[in-house]
Amino acid sequence: RPTILWHRRDLRLSDHPALDAAARRGGPVIPVFIRDNLVDKLGTAPVWRLGLGLGVLGESYAEKGSRLILRAGPPLEVLRKLVEETGAGAVYWMRAYDADSVERDERVKSGLKDDGLEAKSFAGHLMFEPWSVETKQGEFYKVYTPFWRAVKDREVPEPIATPGKIPAPADWPASDALDEWSLGAGMDRGADVVRPYVQLGESAAQARLGAFVSSKIGAYKANRDIPAVDGTSNLSENLALGEITPHQCWAAGMRALNDGKDDAQTFLQELVWREFAYHLLWHTPQLETGNWREEWDAFPWNEDERKSEVIAWKRARTGMAFVDAALREMYVTGRMHNRGRMIVASYLCKHLMCHWKIGKEWFEDCLIDWDPASNAMGWQWSAGSGPDATPYFRVFNPETQVDRFDKDRTFINRWIAEGQNNPPETALSYFEAIPRSWKISPDDDYPEPIVGAKEGRQRALDAYENRDF
Ligand code: FAD
């Protein structure tokens, strides 16, 4: 009897334990992707990027003489219907760890088991299952460094190869057409602006990893902090949708380390930050929804999205060049350098005293590498309300950060057109990307800071004073 392979955020054929097991099970394999309410809840850029990824996954299956079936609706209903149509005896999938997915998957698993089917989830989105790492007291980790120490010497399973053959059924069940789903409908700037920055699918991700290891990993430690330098792997886009696995990245990093490239160690540590984010999300799902440290519930954060400061921040016209440059980079490329993410988040939460949820949701709408765990952790970390936070009283100074990380203003000039005689294409492309209703032009004067570096820092510190953090 056939096996249904339910794809979610695992758009690849290699190092895919569920596909491997399905292929070995014997009968035909029927790969399916279901457009459910969690897909419909995704932000504009993530759902657009998902649509592109599904197109490539479908092609990869076709090359193997197989197909990716597309269906829409509540997953349990859809899967039951597919079982009925195909006579499948098993449904396999790769595990997810955010609260919404966990709840959905539990419901699906018990429903299918009640029907007498084999319903099985597999590990592989992470190297270390969140419940498998615990302190001596049997608790989960709240701080990164001890988490790193607990996992760094563990055996990470070697990546597994793509099955040589993916047995096809004699008759394929019907599929929706990807185009008709219009997953990119909300993304006006998708095709023209963001698309050139996208590296789509499993083989592009492998090429990216190869290029990173051969030419960038040796100087990763210093370069990874400089936004003007393309010194990082850029693999977050592919990791987010499972076009590559952390195991594949880990194995490549280990090889580089063994080849004497010491900076590879820092890359391995960054991969473990991703694991740590999922560890936290699994153990404390409120990481995504509310202040991780409840003391912050009483803090007078602005939560009004219509406030002019929020609008200026989203439109990247705060007058703080580093902040605006990074926000424009995200709007145009769908990604933002890690240094930029920390600076724009700190400015929003501390200088502008706005709730981190506003920024988190804006990222969710704009990032093609949106990841539920890393985004939530990054925002709460930056705001000071999360575990392993930057101490709440440490306020990034968006001006001195320029001196440290963009001394010659290469990054700022790349993205801020206002005030330049001959702005580069990148800086101008922001103005092609934004809606006309924003009424901003490259010929405008660049604004004065809406809240100055020193003034904002003092305001935040005053607000923190006498609070019981
Ligand atoms: P590299 O430097 O090449 O690192 C390799 C991989 O390690 C990354 O692809 C990523 O999977 C992981 N990694 C690196 N840094 C971090 C980190 N700080 N936290 C967790 N994992 C990390 N990352 C996302 O993937 N999606 C998000 O939605 C996201 N939102 C963020 C929001 C804020 C406010 C902050 C401060 C950080 C956020 N990050 C997010 C983490 C980080 O900025 C990106 O993972 C990184 O910039 C991706 O670039 P890269 O792939 O070139 O990373």
Boltz pocket constraint, residues with backbone or C-beta under 6 A from the ligand:
constraints:
  - pocket:
      binder: B
      contacts: [[A, 224], [A, 232], [A, 233], [A, 234], [A, 235], [A, 236], [A, 237], [A, 239], [A, 240], [A, 267], [A, 270], [A, 271], [A, 272], [A, 273], [A, 274], [A, 275], [A, 277], [A, 336], [A, 337], [A, 338], [A, 339], [A, 341], [A, 342], [A, 345], [A, 363], [A, 367], [A, 369], [A, 370], [A, 371], [A, 372], [A, 374], [A, 375], [A, 376], [A, 378], [A, 379], [A, 382]]
      max_distance: 6.0
